[in-house]
Amino acid sequence: MNDYRECLDEYVGTAPRTTMDIDDLVKRGRRAQRGRRIAAASGGLALTVAAALSAVSVLGPPVRPPRPPAAASAAVSAHAAPETPDERAQRLLAAVKAAIAREAPGVAGLATLRRQMHVCSPGATPPARLAPYDAATFDAACPDDSPLHRLRLENFDWIGQLTIGGVTSAVRIHVGAMPQDDPAGEPELVPGLVGKVPGGGTGLSRTPGVTVLANESAVQVVKPDGTLFFVGHPERHALPWTDLWQSVGVDPAVHL
């Protein structure tokens, strides 16, 4: 088992494995996305140039608009600032909660979902455990040279207890990055894993570029942008509402 798989197991436990070439899916999705961006940018540039030339020929040299106030410029720059890990965690949790509430009206317990982090104990078995997130100790919770330390900024976990339709269960939700070097063709880590169609039924997902795999104990969704969504029971017991989790996982808002 390679180093990546061991690290991923620390995050998602006995994660369902896809038998599809996720690396190829991710690359194809990114190439298509890049192509669309280039095409849109090229088309927009051509139209802008043509419009500018027409304006110059008919109206003379264009008049420069006044510069926006310094405060407005600062606000725009702040809005364009990269998303911090804490902001990303908050956005993802809000998206997951919204998707659950939409798919399971009347769900109780969403407020119990609490962010987790890994605390490493080198030499122990297991070498890391989930604990409630603590911003003050987050960066030092695992050694700087450990894989879990390197993965901490793009992998997020929550644990809570939900009640849906009279059934109550603890759940562990993980949203993180699916590394592109995940080898295809390795044995599934969860026996009996099958592809599922979002909304029910068996077979591969019909959502373009999305792989959905599930069984009675876990649901995993891999998206072409490299987002990995995983849900299981914290103690690896049976997981209820697998159809619900598939629908939540394929929600476009749940992405890194």
Beta strands, then each sheet from edge to edge (+ up, - down):
strand 1: 114-120
strand 2: 128-132
strand 3: 155-164
strand 4: 167-177
strand 5: 194-195
strand 6: 211-214
strand 7: 218-222
strand 8: 227-232
sheet 1: 2+ 1- 3+ 4- 8+ 7- 6+ 5-
end
